[in-house]
Amino acid sequence: MSASPLLNPNNDKGWTSGFANMLAKENKNWWNARSLAIQFLLWLLIVNGMVALAVFALPSLVQGAPSGSMLDMTPTQIANIGVSLFFQLSGIAMLMGAIIIGHDSISRERESGTAAWLLSKPLSRRSFVLSKLVANVFGMLVIMVLAQGVIAYILCSVALHGLLNIPAFLTGLGLLGLDLTFFMVLSICLGAFTTSKGVTLGVPILTAIAGSIIMPLEPLLPFNPHLEYYLPWNLAGTAVSVITGSTMDITAIYPVIATVILIILFTLAAVLRFDSLEL
């Protein structure tokens, strides 16, 4: 008797056991009509709604403004305002969204007992953690960063009456994506250590807020620790500088390298901690 075509045997062994099936399950949370519509419309209204308001309202204010006044702006200046607004808003609103999604990823399933039930199947603990990291980071980068970035690019190019530099804009989106990935992975990592919402939500949010408090105060300190070199606090600002052609020095690369290293370390910490966890 031939095997039923409905059966889909899993021959994975070791730490990869169940990874493909778990990844498919996690992807369904992002790639379904309802989720896509909610995510797309939410960020369209919150982020690009403000960008559209700025780049289309400013030209009407500029018309008739006295020469040399604050409202006497060129299309390039208006487009730059739109670019800055997109990255700054994304660095706040999307960052909070990334933290919330990361928090729900592991800690909620641990709390509900779903994690223990899933791990009773042919699924390794490492596959459980890694599938959530891959699915959530990829979904966030494509649906939140890239899709909304394309819309912002169109809006700002219309304001410019020309095309923004595409490689520079993509570089800016890459920096924004790295920023959001850091906070999402941090939140997922904390979920492997605790189910406390105060920790999995509070620590990433406080880390993000700390940047806006500490960076302005650093020059006043007797010894400047340059914490912005080691954390992604200024990546959104660097993205704006890249796109608008502002002058930057070599230190702009430091937080990029540090953030990549921290993401890798958080991933390893989450995997190792979940390996030793009693569910």
C-alpha positions, 0 to 999 in steps of 0.5 A: 500500500502506498504512503498517503500523499497527505502525510508530510514526514519530517526527517530533520534531526538534532537542533534543526528538528521541526524548524521548517514546520515551525517557521511555516507556522510563524510565517502564517502570523504575518502572511495572511490577508487580515494581518497584512491589511492591519499591519499595512494600514496601521503604519501607513496611517501612523507614519506615512500619513504624517509624512504625506501631511508634511510634504503636501501641506508645506508647499501650500504654506510656502506659496506666498511666503515672504522671501527669506522667511522660515516658510521660504523652502525649496522642494529639496528642503521639503523632501528632506523634512519628509525623509527626516519625519519618516525615519524619526517616526519609524524609530519611535512608532515602529520600534514600539511595535517591534518590541510588542511583537517580540514580547508576544513571541516567546513569553506569551507562549510560555505563559499560556503553556503553548510552548510546552505543548509544541515542544512535545512534538518533534520540534527542538528547542533551538528550532522553536526559538530560531523560527520565531526570530527568523519569521518575525524579523523577516516579516517586520523588515518586509511589511513594516520597513520596506513596504512603508519605505517605498511609500515614503520614497514616493511621497518625498520624491513627489515633493522633490519633483524628482527622484531621491537617491535610491542607493542612499534611501535603501541604505537608510532603510537598512539602518532603520531595519537594523535598529528595529531588529535590535529591539525585537531580538532583545525583546524575544531574548528576554522572553526566553529568560522571563515571562514578566511583561515588566522585563520583556516590554520595559527593558527594551522601551527603557533602553530606547528612551535612555538614548534621548536622555543620555546622548544630549548629556554626554558632552557635559560629563567629565568623561564622555563614554560615547554610549551611542557608539555601542547602541543603536540610538542614533541609527535613524539619525544616521539614515537621514544623514545618508539620504540627505547627503550630510557630512558624516565621520568614521564614527558613524559605522561604530554603532552599526558594527556594535548593533550587529554583534549585539543582535548575534549575542542576544540570539545566542543567549536566547537559544542557550537559555531556552535550551536549559529552561524547564517548561 
